[in-house]
Amino acid sequence: MAEIDISEVTARKIEELNEMSVSDDNFKDAANAVSNLMETQAKIENQKEELKVKKRDSIWGKIGLVATGIIVPFVLNALNNSRDDSRLDKVLEYEKTGVVMSTGGKNVVNSMFRRKH
């Protein structure tokens, strides 16, 4: 089925209305029809614009979710590594100064070596 262009129909009806006399019996009905067509055309254009905006927003939302899904694991891993590095630095400082390493310190070193290798 062919799509009807409402702007063409409106233009055609306006031409018909211009050819009519104000005193014609059908003038009022034709004027109402043109008014209704113009309102309908405005509503359709508004709906099309709203759909474009929703589609664009939906695309940007999806891009944001993907970017977040990609970036968050790297940030969490970096935070975890920096915490492990600071704990390892503390344990190694104990080793350098000759302080006896506690059992907790040994556990930290062992767990980090198990995780990294």
DAMO-V153511 format. One record per backbone hydrogen bond with DSSP energy under -1.0 kcal/mol. CO is the residue of the C=O (numbers start at 0). NH is the residue of the N-H. If there is no record, write none. Layout:
co-><CO:CO>
nh-><NH:NH>
This chain:
co-><4:5:6:7:8:9:10:11:12:13:14:20:25:26:27:28:29:30:31:32:33:34:35:36:37:38:39:40:41:42:43:44:45:46:47:48:49:50:51:52:53:54:55:56:57:58:59:60:61:62:63:64:65:66:67:70:71:72:73:74:75:76:77:78:79:80:81:82:83:84:85:86:87:88:89:90:91:92:93:101:102:103:104:105:106:107:108:109:110:111:112>
nh-><8:9:10:11:12:13:14:15:16:17:18:23:29:30:31:32:33:34:35:36:37:38:39:40:41:42:43:44:45:46:47:48:49:50:51:52:53:54:55:56:57:58:59:60:61:62:63:64:65:66:67:68:69:70:71:74:75:76:77:78:79:80:81:82:83:84:85:86:87:88:89:90:91:92:93:94:95:96:98:105:106:107:108:109:110:111:112:113:114:115:116>
